[in-house]
Amino acid sequence: MTGSTSGLGLVTAAELAIHGAEVTLAVRDTARGEHVATAIRARSAGAKVDVQRLDVADLGAVREFAAGWLGAHSRLDLLINNAGVMAIPRALTADGFEMQFGTNHLGHFALTGLLLPAITATPGARVVSVSSGAHRIGRMRFDDLMGAQKYSAWGAYGQSKLANLLFMSELERRFERAGIAAFSVAAHPGYASTNLQSTSATLNGGGFRHKFYGLGDRVMAQTAEMGALPTLYAATNASVAGGSYIGPSGIGEMRGHPKEVGMSSAARNRDNATQLWLASEELTGVRYLD
Ligand SMILES: NC(=O)c1ccc[n+]([C@@H]2O[C@H](COP(=O)([O-])OP(=O)(O)OC[C@H]3O[C@@H](n4cnc5c(N)ncnc54)[C@H](OP(=O)(O)O)[C@@H]3O)[C@@H](O)[C@H]2O)c1
């Protein structure tokens, strides 16, 4: 599980561990990860939680994590690609990718490919991509994926979350084509009060943005516990089929209990999905399921 130090990832990892899953908290700050692991063990003495360093915005770290993890495990029932940043000013990852596209999509694309041996060795394995309702504002700008010519913080976030859904669908098609008994699904939490909004406000200069998000959190947001339900449903519900997208059932998919939800037409575009896959292979150097 990536991004399990706070918000939805923390809740999801804790619920899985408390209900008997053996969970790796894949985090960029291992001290915070250990703190989370200790809190989970305090809630459930038998919980099997392990903390490993993973910065998804650094392909070297992704490779190092995957090699270490594969050295210690031969099967992977569930990979939850959840870590993310939202609507931040333009910045670059260790590999020179625009930070939101690099973190939210490319790092997870590489991670999934590098962990494939354990996924293919586990019949019924699931890969869950955590997207967002904001995928609907996204557009794939294949001529400027990194926003080098024109950048908007929300535009880049929307593109990265659209990429999560295109990746999810293409991964599912490639599992099917290769006859691999794994499946790929996606989820989104609606609007949940987590660190996502405050991190965005801080990186954009703070001020009124904290007040704006604070008001939104109080008036509209659901709790992180509720926001994690679609991910948990996508990860564990036996009736969820490959290619499904799970989100909240309330008005505007902002809150409520999980159900299968629709995607934008851009997210269902197969040509875009193929083009994104090829671009992601080229950019990360991780090639799989050709
Ligand atoms: N909250 C919402 O309303 C909402 C709505 C739609 C979609 N989502 C999606 O839900 C997912 C989880 O977000 P959240 O709301 O739980 O936010 P959050 O509380 O800010 O959690 C984000 C997590 O991602 C981790 N992360 C960020 N960059 C990373 C990197 N380079 N390497 C490894 N970990 C990294 C963070 O680690 P640190 O603690 O080290 O920063 C943190 O654990 C995201 O993909 C987000 O796009 C959230």
The ligand as an SDF file (V2000), in Angstrom:
LIG
                    3D

 48 52  0  0  0  0  0  0  0  0999 V2000
   -8.9840   13.3860    0.0350 N   0  0  0  0  0  0  0  0  0  0  0  0
   -9.7560   13.5310   -1.0240 C   0  0  0  0  0  0  0  0  0  0  0  0
  -10.8100   14.1880   -0.9850 O   0  0  0  0  0  0  0  0  0  0  0  0
   -9.3740   12.8560   -2.3070 C   0  0  0  0  0  0  0  0  0  0  0  0
  -10.2380   13.0110   -3.3980 C   0  0  0  0  0  0  0  0  0  0  0  0
   -9.9440   12.3450   -4.5860 C   0  0  0  0  0  0  0  0  0  0  0  0
   -8.8240   11.5530   -4.6800 C   0  0  0  0  0  0  0  0  0  0  0  0
   -7.9850   11.4330   -3.6110 N   0  0  0  0  0  0  0  0  0  0  0  0
   -6.7880   10.5900   -3.7840 C   0  0  0  0  0  0  0  0  0  0  0  0
   -6.5840    9.7800   -2.6600 O   0  0  0  0  0  0  0  0  0  0  0  0
   -5.2010    9.4450   -2.5480 C   0  0  0  0  0  0  0  0  0  0  0  0
   -4.7560    9.5930   -1.1050 C   0  0  0  0  0  0  0  0  0  0  0  0
   -4.8330   10.9560   -0.7320 O   0  0  0  0  0  0  0  0  0  0  0  0
   -5.2900   11.4460    0.7170 P   0  0  0  0  0  0  0  0  0  0  0  0
   -6.5210   12.2450    0.5270 O   0  0  0  0  0  0  0  0  0  0  0  0
   -5.2630   10.3350    1.6880 O   0  0  0  0  0  0  0  0  0  0  0  0
   -4.1130   12.5100    1.0170 O   0  0  0  0  0  0  0  0  0  0  0  0
   -2.9640   12.5670    2.1150 P   0  0  0  0  0  0  0  0  0  0  0  0
   -3.5300   12.4550    3.4870 O   0  0  0  0  0  0  0  0  0  0  0  0
   -2.1780   13.7910    1.7730 O   0  0  0  0  0  0  0  0  0  0  0  0
   -2.1190   11.2600    1.8110 O   0  0  0  0  0  0  0  0  0  0  0  0
   -1.2770   11.1810    0.6940 C   0  0  0  0  0  0  0  0  0  0  0  0
   -0.2760   10.0970    0.9360 C   0  0  0  0  0  0  0  0  0  0  0  0
    0.5700   10.0090   -0.2170 O   0  0  0  0  0  0  0  0  0  0  0  0
    1.9150   10.0360    0.2380 C   0  0  0  0  0  0  0  0  0  0  0  0
    2.8300   10.5290   -0.7750 N   0  0  0  0  0  0  0  0  0  0  0  0
    2.8000   11.7050   -1.4370 C   0  0  0  0  0  0  0  0  0  0  0  0
    3.8560   11.7830   -2.2620 N   0  0  0  0  0  0  0  0  0  0  0  0
    4.5520   10.6310   -2.1190 C   0  0  0  0  0  0  0  0  0  0  0  0
    5.7380   10.1220   -2.6940 C   0  0  0  0  0  0  0  0  0  0  0  0
    6.4610   10.8280   -3.5850 N   0  0  0  0  0  0  0  0  0  0  0  0
    6.1640    8.8870   -2.3360 N   0  0  0  0  0  0  0  0  0  0  0  0
    5.4830    8.1680   -1.4210 C   0  0  0  0  0  0  0  0  0  0  0  0
    4.3660    8.6100   -0.8080 N   0  0  0  0  0  0  0  0  0  0  0  0
    3.9160    9.8350   -1.1750 C   0  0  0  0  0  0  0  0  0  0  0  0
    1.8900   10.9140    1.4740 C   0  0  0  0  0  0  0  0  0  0  0  0
    3.0700   10.7040    2.1970 O   0  0  0  0  0  0  0  0  0  0  0  0
    3.6650   11.8120    3.2120 P   0  0  0  0  0  0  0  0  0  0  0  0
    2.8960   11.6140    4.4740 O   0  0  0  0  0  0  0  0  0  0  0  0
    5.1010   11.4480    3.2940 O   0  0  0  0  0  0  0  0  0  0  0  0
    3.4180   13.1520    2.5840 O   0  0  0  0  0  0  0  0  0  0  0  0
    0.6400   10.3920    2.1500 C   0  0  0  0  0  0  0  0  0  0  0  0
    0.8930    9.1880    2.8230 O   0  0  0  0  0  0  0  0  0  0  0  0
   -4.4750   10.3400   -3.5510 C   0  0  0  0  0  0  0  0  0  0  0  0
   -4.1100    9.5740   -4.6720 O   0  0  0  0  0  0  0  0  0  0  0  0
   -5.5070   11.3890   -3.9320 C   0  0  0  0  0  0  0  0  0  0  0  0
   -5.3380   11.8910   -5.2380 O   0  0  0  0  0  0  0  0  0  0  0  0
   -8.2360   12.0610   -2.4360 C   0  0  0  0  0  0  0  0  0  0  0  0
  1  2  1  0
  2  3  2  0
  2  4  1  0
  4  5  1  0
  4 48  2  0
  5  6  2  0
  6  7  1  0
  7  8  2  0
  8  9  1  0
  8 48  1  0
  9 10  1  0
  9 46  1  0
 10 11  1  0
 11 12  1  0
 11 44  1  0
 12 13  1  0
 13 14  1  0
 14 15  2  0
 14 16  1  0
 14 17  1  0
 17 18  1  0
 18 19  2  0
 18 20  1  0
 18 21  1  0
 21 22  1  0
 22 23  1  0
 23 24  1  0
 23 42  1  0
 24 25  1  0
 25 26  1  0
 25 36  1  0
 26 27  1  0
 26 35  1  0
 27 28  2  0
 28 29  1  0
 29 30  1  0
 29 35  2  0
 30 31  1  0
 30 32  2  0
 32 33  1  0
 33 34  2  0
 34 35  1  0
 36 37  1  0
 36 42  1  0
 37 38  1  0
 38 39  2  0
 38 40  1  0
 38 41  1  0
 42 43  1  0
 44 45  1  0
 44 46  1  0
 46 47  1  0
M  CHG  2   8   1  16  -1
M  END
$$$$
